[in-house]
């Protein structure tokens, strides 16, 4: 996997906004593909799919969404279980189970003759989908089939995706079983699960989140406001569980009670949060997938400006974060309150202000922009309409979130010296406000 020891001062794209198609014989099959010799032409092209190992069939679930995965590529299930985070669950499944899944996904090695970025002429002139920085060139778009070539990125190979609109079947072809190819599969799997969630109209917003005994607190704020750092400090210093670093989905369980789960994005942790922290040495010595060697000594200069432009981050997958920070992860938690952090370099101590949720309208301010995801979902015909019936009442979930107590907290650097007391005061303020304003069932 490509990597660099150098740490970026700017956060890279999130990785924030995947059962088997009818089995194709491992011999020769054909479908419309762009000609490799005539730019812009679409013609029948025949290619040979190489023999592959016995399939690894498993079900991947997140809240009410799910995939049936039929993988002919070694290592797919293992990587997904490691990098997707605690909100995703993988269980062994059979071919018969595929019929009950909203989406059926096949992962296989690319066959000879299938299109690649190097063989498709006129690729730069083809229509292109853009999904959170990932570019997908549209090769075929008919009522019965959509094929896109997902272009390679810094740490992911290209990938060929073929979908049958309305049929809930997706085929992924990767060049090999390298870590970069598996990373491309993981990103596409997240997209396919996210397609089901957003099709149901459920709330998704930018924020980190932590939980204790199943009760979750969301930390919201503009990019660079310190959400990830506060999540890290509360999880490691105050003993709370990790839920999310960047994106949160809200949904309802079988009893109609609101729940929230974190989304699987690579975590960007400010090195300033490691100042005086016992986890600093572990991060310096860890071999994180993003980098080609241990990070070595980190610059945690206490006098570094607090601006976003001056922030230096360490990037790690969720499993790497949980292991290196030595914290637990939580999958689905009860939303209990919202915290809006304001880090002020020159402030001493901290100050709490209880906000009126109707005045703040935090969900509107920090709602995640998922227009690209919806557009690509509809273009590929991934999710049947109407949306899944068991998705819960999206409006009721939104109403429950809007009623949560909100506390704005302004804090300075000395908060780092007493995180447990700081967080106790924050959660006590939320609990008092919730008890005074919410019906008993929601307390």
C-alpha positions as CSV (number, residue, x, y, z in Angstrom):
1,X,0.0,0.0,0.0
2,X,1.4,3.4,-0.8
3,X,2.3,5.4,2.2
4,X,4.4,8.1,3.5
5,X,5.9,8.7,6.9
6,X,5.1,12.4,6.6
7,X,2.0,13.6,8.5
8,X,-0.4,15.8,6.7
9,X,-1.5,19.2,8.2
10,X,-4.8,18.7,6.4
11,X,-7.2,15.9,6.7
12,X,-7.6,13.7,3.7
13,X,-10.9,12.5,2.3
14,X,-13.0,10.3,4.6
15,X,-12.9,6.6,3.7
16,X,-17.7,9.8,6.4
17,X,-20.4,9.8,3.0
18,X,-21.6,-3.8,0.2
19,X,-25.8,-10.4,-2.4
20,X,-24.3,-12.0,-5.0
21,X,-25.5,-11.7,-8.6
22,X,-26.6,-14.8,-10.3
23,X,-23.5,-16.9,-10.4
24,X,-21.6,-16.5,-13.6
25,X,-19.6,-19.5,-14.9
26,X,-15.9,-19.1,-14.5
27,X,-15.3,-19.4,-18.2
28,X,-16.4,-16.9,-20.8
29,X,-19.2,-14.4,-20.6
30,X,-20.0,-11.1,-22.3
31,X,-21.7,-7.8,-21.8
32,X,-21.5,-4.4,-23.4
33,X,-18.2,-2.8,-22.7
34,X,-16.3,0.2,-24.2
35,X,-14.1,-0.7,-27.1
36,X,-10.4,-0.5,-26.4
37,X,-9.7,0.6,-30.0
38,X,-12.5,3.0,-30.9
39,X,-13.0,6.0,-28.6
40,X,-16.6,6.5,-27.6
41,X,-17.9,3.3,-29.1
42,X,-19.8,0.6,-27.2
43,X,-19.7,-2.9,-28.5
44,X,-20.0,-6.4,-27.4
45,X,-16.7,-7.4,-25.7
46,X,-15.9,-10.9,-24.5
47,X,-13.5,-11.6,-21.7
48,X,-12.4,-14.6,-19.7
49,X,-12.8,-14.7,-15.9
50,X,-10.0,-16.5,-14.2
51,X,-10.8,-19.5,-11.9
52,X,-11.1,-18.4,-8.3
53,X,-11.0,-20.0,-4.8
54,X,-14.2,-21.3,-3.2
55,X,-16.4,-18.4,-2.2
56,X,-16.5,-17.0,1.3
57,X,-20.1,-16.2,1.9
58,X,-21.1,-13.9,4.7
59,X,-23.8,-11.4,5.7
60,X,-22.7,-7.9,6.6
61,X,-25.1,-5.9,8.7
62,X,-25.4,-2.3,10.0
63,X,-28.5,-1.2,11.8
64,X,-31.4,-2.4,9.5
65,X,-29.2,-2.4,6.4
66,X,-27.3,-5.3,5.1
67,X,-25.4,-7.1,2.3
68,X,-25.0,-10.7,1.3
69,X,-21.3,-11.0,0.2
70,X,-20.0,-13.8,-2.0
71,X,-16.2,-13.2,-2.1
72,X,-13.9,-15.0,-4.4
73,X,-11.0,-12.9,-3.2
74,X,-9.0,-13.9,-0.1
75,X,-8.9,-11.5,2.8
76,X,-12.1,-9.5,2.1
77,X,-14.0,-10.5,5.2
78,X,-11.0,-10.1,7.5
79,X,-10.3,-6.6,6.3
80,X,-14.0,-5.5,6.5
81,X,-14.2,-6.8,10.1
82,X,-11.1,-4.9,11.0
83,X,-11.6,-1.5,9.3
84,X,-15.4,-1.0,9.3
85,X,-15.8,-0.6,13.1
86,X,-18.0,-2.0,15.8
87,X,-21.3,-0.9,14.2
88,X,-20.8,-3.4,11.3
89,X,-21.3,-7.1,12.0
90,X,-20.2,-10.0,9.7
91,X,-21.7,-13.5,10.1
92,X,-21.3,-16.6,8.0
93,X,-24.1,-17.1,5.5
94,X,-25.2,-19.6,2.8
95,X,-26.2,-19.1,-0.8
96,X,-29.8,-19.6,0.3
97,X,-29.5,-16.6,2.7
98,X,-28.8,-14.3,-0.3
99,X,-32.5,-14.1,-1.2
100,X,-33.4,-12.2,2.0
101,X,-30.7,-9.6,1.7
102,X,-31.5,-6.1,0.3
103,X,-28.3,-6.2,-1.8
104,X,-26.2,-9.1,-3.0
105,X,-22.6,-8.5,-3.7
106,X,-20.0,-10.6,-5.6
107,X,-16.3,-9.8,-5.2
108,X,-13.9,-11.5,-7.7
109,X,-10.6,-11.1,-9.4
110,X,-10.7,-9.2,-12.7
111,X,-10.6,-11.4,-15.8
112,X,-8.5,-10.9,-18.9
113,X,-10.1,-8.6,-21.4
114,X,-12.1,-6.6,-18.8
115,X,-11.6,-2.9,-19.1
116,X,-9.0,-1.0,-17.1
117,X,-8.0,2.6,-17.0
118,X,-5.0,1.7,-19.2
119,X,-7.1,0.0,-21.9
120,X,-10.2,2.1,-22.2
121,X,-9.7,4.8,-24.9
122,X,-11.5,8.1,-24.3
123,X,-11.7,7.5,-20.6
124,X,-11.3,11.2,-19.8
125,X,-14.2,12.1,-22.0
126,X,-16.6,9.6,-20.5
127,X,-19.3,10.7,-17.9
128,X,-17.9,10.6,-14.4
129,X,-19.5,10.1,-11.0
130,X,-17.9,11.8,-8.0
131,X,-18.5,10.2,-4.6
132,X,-16.6,11.8,-1.7
133,X,-13.5,12.3,-3.8
134,X,-13.7,8.9,-5.5
135,X,-14.1,9.1,-9.3
136,X,-16.1,6.5,-11.2
137,X,-16.1,6.6,-15.0
138,X,-19.4,5.4,-16.5
139,X,-18.6,2.7,-19.1
140,X,-22.1,1.3,-19.6
141,X,-25.5,2.7,-18.8
142,X,-28.6,0.8,-20.0
143,X,-31.9,-0.1,-18.3
144,X,-30.5,-3.6,-17.6
145,X,-26.9,-2.8,-16.6
146,X,-24.7,-0.1,-15.3
147,X,-20.9,-0.5,-15.3
148,X,-18.5,2.0,-13.8
149,X,-14.7,2.0,-13.5
150,X,-13.7,3.3,-10.1
151,X,-10.4,4.9,-10.6
152,X,-7.3,4.2,-8.4
153,X,-6.5,6.4,-5.4
154,X,-3.4,6.9,-3.3
155,X,-4.1,3.8,-1.2
156,X,-6.7,1.9,-3.3
157,X,-6.5,0.2,-6.7
158,X,-9.1,0.7,-9.4
159,X,-12.2,-1.4,-9.3
160,X,-14.8,-2.4,-11.9
161,X,-18.4,-2.2,-10.6
162,X,-21.4,-3.7,-12.5
163,X,-24.9,-3.3,-11.1
164,X,-28.3,-4.5,-12.3
165,X,-30.7,-1.6,-11.6
166,X,-33.6,-2.6,-9.4
167,X,-32.3,-6.2,-9.0
168,X,-30.2,-5.6,-5.9
169,X,-27.2,-7.3,-7.5
170,X,-23.6,-5.8,-7.7
171,X,-20.5,-7.3,-9.1
172,X,-17.0,-6.0,-8.1
173,X,-13.9,-7.0,-10.0
174,X,-10.5,-6.1,-8.5
175,X,-7.0,-6.6,-10.1
176,X,-5.6,-8.7,-7.3
177,X,-5.8,-9.4,-3.6
178,X,-3.4,-6.8,-2.4
179,X,-4.1,-4.5,0.6
180,X,-4.8,-1.6,-1.9
181,X,-7.4,-3.8,-3.7
182,X,-9.1,-4.8,-0.5
183,X,-9.2,-1.1,0.5
184,X,-11.1,-0.3,-2.7
185,X,-13.6,-3.1,-1.8
186,X,-14.0,-1.8,1.7
187,X,-14.8,1.7,0.4
188,X,-17.4,0.4,-2.0
189,X,-19.0,-1.8,0.6
190,X,-19.5,1.3,2.8
191,X,-21.1,3.1,-0.1
192,X,-23.5,0.2,-0.7
193,X,-24.6,0.1,2.9
194,X,-24.8,3.9,3.1
195,X,-27.0,3.8,0.0
196,X,-29.6,1.8,1.9
197,X,-29.5,4.1,4.9
198,X,-29.9,7.3,3.0
199,X,-32.6,5.8,0.8
200,X,-34.7,5.5,4.0
201,X,-34.3,9.2,4.7
202,X,-32.6,8.7,8.1
203,X,-30.7,11.5,9.7
204,X,-26.9,11.6,9.2
205,X,-24.7,14.3,10.6
206,X,-21.2,15.4,11.2
207,X,-20.1,14.7,14.7
208,X,-18.0,12.5,16.9
209,X,-19.7,10.4,19.6
210,X,-18.9,8.5,22.8
211,X,-21.0,6.3,25.1
212,X,-21.3,4.9,28.6
213,X,-23.5,2.0,29.5
214,X,-25.3,2.3,26.2
215,X,-26.0,6.1,26.6
216,X,-24.5,8.2,23.8
217,X,-23.3,11.8,23.6
218,X,-22.8,13.5,20.3
219,X,-20.1,16.1,19.8
220,X,-20.9,18.4,16.9
221,X,-19.1,21.4,15.4
222,X,-17.6,22.8,12.2
223,X,-14.6,21.0,10.7
224,X,-11.5,21.6,12.7
225,X,-13.4,22.5,15.9
226,X,-11.8,19.7,18.0
227,X,-14.6,17.1,17.8
228,X,-12.1,14.2,17.3
229,X,-9.7,15.4,19.9
230,X,-12.5,15.7,22.5
231,X,-13.8,12.2,21.6
232,X,-10.3,10.8,22.0
233,X,-9.7,12.5,25.4
234,X,-13.1,11.5,26.8
235,X,-12.6,7.9,25.7
236,X,-9.0,7.6,27.0
237,X,-9.1,9.8,30.0
238,X,-12.7,9.5,31.2
239,X,-13.3,5.8,30.3
240,X,-16.1,6.2,27.8
241,X,-16.5,4.0,24.7
242,X,-15.8,5.1,21.2
243,X,-18.8,5.4,18.8
244,X,-17.8,7.7,16.0
245,X,-15.1,10.1,14.9
246,X,-16.8,12.0,12.0
247,X,-20.2,10.8,10.9
248,X,-23.2,9.5,12.9
249,X,-26.4,7.8,11.5
250,X,-29.6,7.9,13.6
251,X,-32.2,5.2,13.2
252,X,-34.9,3.4,15.3
253,X,-34.8,-0.2,16.7
254,X,-37.6,-2.7,16.5
255,X,-39.4,-1.1,19.4
256,X,-39.2,2.4,17.7
257,X,-36.6,3.7,20.2
258,X,-34.0,6.0,18.6
259,X,-30.5,4.7,18.2
260,X,-27.3,6.1,16.7
261,X,-24.3,4.4,15.3
262,X,-20.9,5.7,14.1
263,X,-19.9,5.5,10.4
264,X,-16.6,3.9,9.3
265,X,-14.1,6.6,8.3
266,X,-10.4,6.7,8.8
267,X,-9.7,8.7,12.0
268,X,-7.6,11.8,11.9
269,X,-6.3,12.4,15.4
270,X,-4.6,15.8,16.2
271,X,-1.1,15.1,17.6
272,X,-1.8,18.0,20.1
273,X,-4.2,15.6,21.9
274,X,-1.3,13.3,22.6
275,X,0.6,15.9,24.6
276,X,1.4,14.3,27.9
277,X,-0.8,11.4,27.0
278,X,0.2,7.8,27.8
279,X,-0.9,6.7,24.4
280,X,1.7,8.9,22.7
281,X,4.4,6.3,22.7
282,X,2.1,3.6,21.4
283,X,1.1,5.8,18.4
284,X,4.7,6.7,17.7
285,X,5.7,3.0,17.7
286,X,2.6,1.6,15.9
287,X,2.7,0.4,12.3
288,X,-0.4,2.1,10.9
289,X,-1.7,1.1,7.5
290,X,-1.5,4.6,6.2
291,X,2.3,4.8,6.7
292,X,5.1,2.6,5.5
293,X,6.9,2.5,8.9
294,X,6.4,3.5,12.5
295,X,5.8,7.3,12.9
296,X,8.6,7.9,15.3
297,X,8.7,11.0,17.5
298,X,5.6,13.2,17.1
299,X,5.7,17.0,17.3
300,X,3.3,17.8,20.1
301,X,4.5,21.3,20.7
302,X,2.3,22.9,23.3
303,X,2.8,26.3,21.7
304,X,1.5,25.3,18.2
305,X,-1.4,27.5,17.1
306,X,-4.8,26.0,17.5
307,X,-6.0,26.9,14.0
308,X,-7.1,24.2,11.6
309,X,-4.3,25.1,9.1
310,X,-1.6,24.4,11.7
311,X,-3.1,21.2,12.9
312,X,-1.1,18.0,12.3
313,X,-2.9,14.7,12.3
314,X,-2.2,11.0,12.6
315,X,-4.5,8.8,10.5
316,X,-5.5,5.3,11.5
317,X,-8.3,2.9,10.8
318,X,-10.9,2.2,13.5
319,X,-9.4,-1.1,14.6
320,X,-5.9,0.5,14.8
321,X,-7.3,3.4,16.9
322,X,-9.1,1.1,19.3
323,X,-6.0,-1.0,19.8
324,X,-3.5,1.8,20.0
325,X,-5.6,4.1,22.2
326,X,-6.7,1.1,24.3
327,X,-10.4,2.0,24.3
328,X,-13.6,0.0,23.6
329,X,-16.0,0.5,20.7
330,X,-19.8,0.7,20.9
331,X,-22.1,-0.2,18.0
332,X,-25.6,1.1,18.7
333,X,-26.4,3.5,21.5
334,X,-29.2,5.6,22.9
335,X,-28.8,9.3,22.1
336,X,-28.8,11.3,25.3
337,X,-27.4,14.7,24.6
338,X,-25.4,17.0,22.3
339,X,-22.2,18.9,23.1
340,X,-20.9,21.8,21.1
341,X,-17.2,22.3,21.9
342,X,-15.4,25.7,21.5
343,X,-11.7,25.4,22.1
344,X,-10.2,28.8,23.2
345,X,-6.4,28.9,23.4
346,X,-6.2,31.6,26.0
347,X,-9.1,30.5,28.3
348,X,-8.5,29.1,31.7
349,X,-10.8,26.3,32.8
350,X,-14.1,25.8,31.1
351,X,-17.6,27.3,30.9
352,X,-20.9,25.5,30.2
353,X,-24.0,27.0,28.6
354,X,-27.2,25.1,28.2
355,X,-28.7,26.0,24.7
356,X,-32.3,26.0,23.6
357,X,-32.4,23.2,20.9
358,X,-35.0,25.2,19.0
359,X,-32.7,28.2,18.8
360,X,-29.5,26.3,18.0
361,X,-31.0,23.9,15.4
362,X,-27.8,21.8,15.6
363,X,-29.0,19.1,13.1
364,X,-29.6,21.7,10.4
365,X,-26.1,23.3,11.0
366,X,-24.2,20.0,11.0
367,X,-26.3,17.8,8.7
368,X,-24.0,15.8,6.4
369,X,-24.2,16.6,2.7
370,X,-25.2,13.3,1.1
371,X,-26.5,14.6,-2.2
372,X,-23.6,12.9,-4.0
373,X,-24.4,9.5,-2.4
374,X,-28.1,9.8,-3.3
375,X,-27.2,10.7,-6.9
376,X,-24.9,7.8,-7.4
377,X,-27.3,5.4,-5.6
378,X,-30.1,6.4,-8.0
379,X,-27.8,6.4,-11.0
380,X,-26.8,2.8,-10.3
381,X,-30.3,1.7,-9.4
382,X,-29.1,0.2,-6.2
383,X,-32.0,0.5,-3.8
384,X,-35.6,-0.3,-4.9
385,X,-38.3,2.2,-4.3
386,X,-40.0,2.6,-1.9
387,X,-37.3,2.5,0.7
388,X,-37.0,-0.4,3.1
389,X,-40.1,-0.8,5.2
390,X,-38.2,-1.7,8.3
391,X,-36.1,1.4,8.3
392,X,-38.2,2.9,11.1
393,X,-39.9,6.3,11.1
394,X,-37.3,8.8,9.9
395,X,-39.5,11.7,11.0
396,X,-39.9,10.3,14.5
397,X,-36.1,9.8,14.8
398,X,-35.5,13.4,13.7
399,X,-38.0,14.6,16.3
400,X,-36.3,12.7,19.1
401,X,-32.9,14.1,18.1
402,X,-34.3,17.7,18.0
403,X,-35.5,17.3,21.6
404,X,-32.1,16.3,23.0
405,X,-30.5,18.7,25.5
406,X,-27.6,20.7,24.1
407,X,-24.7,22.1,26.0
408,X,-22.1,24.5,24.6
409,X,-18.7,24.2,26.4
410,X,-15.9,26.7,26.1
411,X,-12.6,25.3,27.3
412,X,-8.9,26.1,27.4
413,X,-5.8,24.0,27.3
414,X,-5.8,23.3,31.1
415,X,-8.9,21.1,30.5
416,X,-6.4,18.4,29.4
417,X,-5.2,18.2,33.0
418,X,-8.6,17.2,34.4
419,X,-10.7,15.5,31.7
420,X,-12.7,13.3,34.0
421,X,-14.0,16.3,36.1
422,X,-14.6,18.3,32.9
423,X,-16.7,15.6,31.3
424,X,-18.6,14.8,34.5
425,X,-19.7,18.4,34.6
426,X,-20.8,18.3,31.0
427,X,-22.8,15.1,31.3
428,X,-24.3,16.3,34.6
429,X,-25.6,19.5,32.9
430,X,-27.0,17.3,30.0
431,X,-28.7,15.0,32.5
432,X,-30.3,17.8,34.5
433,X,-31.6,19.4,31.4
434,X,-32.9,16.2,30.0
435,X,-34.8,15.4,33.2
436,X,-36.4,18.8,33.2
437,X,-37.5,18.8,29.6
438,X,-38.1,15.3,28.2
439,X,-41.0,12.9,28.7
440,X,-40.1,10.0,31.0
441,X,-39.8,7.5,28.2
442,X,-37.0,9.4,26.6
443,X,-35.0,10.2,29.8
